[in-house]
Amino acid sequence: MSLQALFDKAVAESKNLPERPDNMTLLKIYALFKQASTGDVEGKRPGFTDMVGRAKYDAWDGLKGTSKEEAMQQYIDLIAELKG
């Protein structure tokens, strides 16, 4: 199975985890997904009043320079770990 196929499967499985991950893990899932599907973060950091948007932006920005393939693999590994 290709890395892309494994990633797509992990994305589907992320919607059916046995329990909801904590917020930091959710941010990591989001950031890895964005890095794997889009690449490095673009655009301006959201303003102070958008705390959720800032947290997402910062999490994604923390992965800057990570290849799409590496982000896919980290995402797959994280979802597998959360499935138990």
The 8 nearest C-alpha neighbors of each residue, nearest first, counted from 0:
[[1, 4, 5, 2, 3, 6, 8, 7],
 [2, 0, 4, 3, 5, 6, 7, 8],
 [1, 3, 5, 4, 6, 0, 71, 72],
 [4, 2, 6, 1, 5, 7, 71, 0],
 [5, 3, 7, 1, 6, 2, 8, 0],
 [6, 4, 8, 2, 3, 7, 9, 1],
 [5, 7, 3, 9, 8, 4, 75, 71],
 [8, 6, 10, 4, 9, 5, 3, 11],
 [7, 9, 5, 11, 6, 10, 4, 12],
 [10, 8, 12, 6, 11, 7, 75, 13],
 [11, 9, 7, 13, 8, 12, 6, 14],
 [12, 10, 8, 9, 13, 14, 7, 15],
 [11, 13, 9, 14, 15, 10, 8, 16],
 [14, 12, 10, 11, 15, 16, 9, 78],
 [13, 15, 12, 11, 16, 10, 9, 17],
 [16, 14, 12, 13, 17, 11, 18, 82],
 [15, 17, 18, 13, 82, 14, 12, 19],
 [18, 16, 15, 82, 19, 81, 83, 20],
 [19, 17, 16, 20, 15, 81, 82, 21],
 [18, 20, 21, 16, 17, 25, 22, 15],
 [21, 19, 24, 25, 18, 22, 81, 23],
 [20, 22, 24, 23, 25, 19, 26, 18],
 [21, 23, 25, 24, 26, 20, 27, 19],
 [22, 24, 26, 25, 21, 27, 20, 28],
 [25, 23, 27, 26, 21, 22, 20, 28],
 [24, 26, 22, 28, 27, 23, 20, 29],
 [27, 25, 29, 23, 24, 28, 30, 22],
 [26, 28, 24, 30, 25, 29, 31, 23],
 [29, 27, 25, 31, 26, 30, 32, 24],
 [30, 28, 26, 32, 27, 31, 25, 33],
 [29, 31, 59, 27, 33, 32, 58, 28],
 [32, 30, 34, 28, 70, 33, 29, 74],
 [31, 33, 35, 29, 30, 34, 36, 28],
 [32, 34, 30, 36, 37, 35, 31, 29],
 [35, 33, 38, 31, 37, 32, 36, 39],
 [36, 34, 67, 70, 32, 71, 33, 31],
 [35, 37, 33, 34, 32, 38, 67, 71],
 [38, 36, 34, 33, 35, 39, 40, 67],
 [39, 37, 34, 35, 67, 36, 40, 33],
 [38, 40, 63, 34, 41, 64, 37, 60],
 [41, 39, 60, 59, 38, 63, 42, 34],
 [42, 40, 39, 43, 60, 44, 38, 56],
 [41, 43, 44, 40, 45, 56, 39, 60],
 [42, 44, 45, 41, 46, 56, 40, 53],
 [43, 45, 53, 56, 46, 42, 57, 52],
 [46, 44, 53, 52, 49, 43, 47, 56],
 [45, 47, 48, 49, 44, 53, 50, 52],
 [46, 48, 49, 50, 45, 53, 44, 52],
 [47, 49, 46, 50, 45, 53, 51, 52],
 [50, 48, 52, 47, 51, 46, 45, 53],
 [49, 51, 53, 52, 48, 54, 47, 46],
 [52, 50, 54, 53, 49, 55, 56, 48],
 [51, 53, 55, 49, 50, 54, 45, 56],
 [54, 52, 56, 50, 45, 51, 55, 57],
 [53, 55, 51, 57, 56, 52, 58, 50],
 [56, 54, 52, 58, 53, 57, 59, 26],
 [55, 57, 53, 59, 54, 58, 60, 52],
 [58, 56, 60, 54, 59, 55, 53, 61],
 [59, 57, 55, 61, 60, 56, 30, 54],
 [58, 60, 30, 56, 61, 57, 62, 55],
 [61, 59, 57, 63, 62, 58, 40, 56],
 [62, 60, 58, 59, 63, 57, 30, 56],
 [61, 63, 60, 59, 65, 64, 34, 58],
 [64, 62, 39, 60, 65, 61, 40, 59],
 [63, 65, 62, 66, 39, 38, 61, 60],
 [66, 64, 63, 62, 69, 70, 67, 34],
 [67, 65, 69, 68, 70, 64, 38, 35],
 [66, 68, 35, 70, 69, 34, 71, 38],
 [69, 67, 71, 66, 70, 72, 35, 2],
 [70, 68, 72, 66, 71, 67, 73, 65],
 [69, 71, 35, 67, 73, 31, 68, 72],
 [72, 70, 68, 74, 35, 69, 73, 6],
 [71, 73, 75, 69, 74, 70, 76, 68],
 [72, 74, 76, 70, 75, 71, 77, 69],
 [73, 75, 71, 77, 72, 76, 31, 70],
 [74, 76, 72, 78, 73, 9, 77, 6],
 [77, 75, 73, 79, 74, 78, 72, 80],
 [76, 78, 80, 74, 79, 75, 73, 81],
 [79, 77, 81, 75, 80, 76, 82, 13],
 [80, 78, 76, 82, 77, 81, 75, 83],
 [79, 81, 77, 78, 83, 82, 76, 75],
 [82, 80, 78, 83, 79, 77, 16, 20],
 [83, 81, 79, 80, 16, 78, 17, 12],
 [82, 81, 80, 79, 17, 78, 16, 77]]
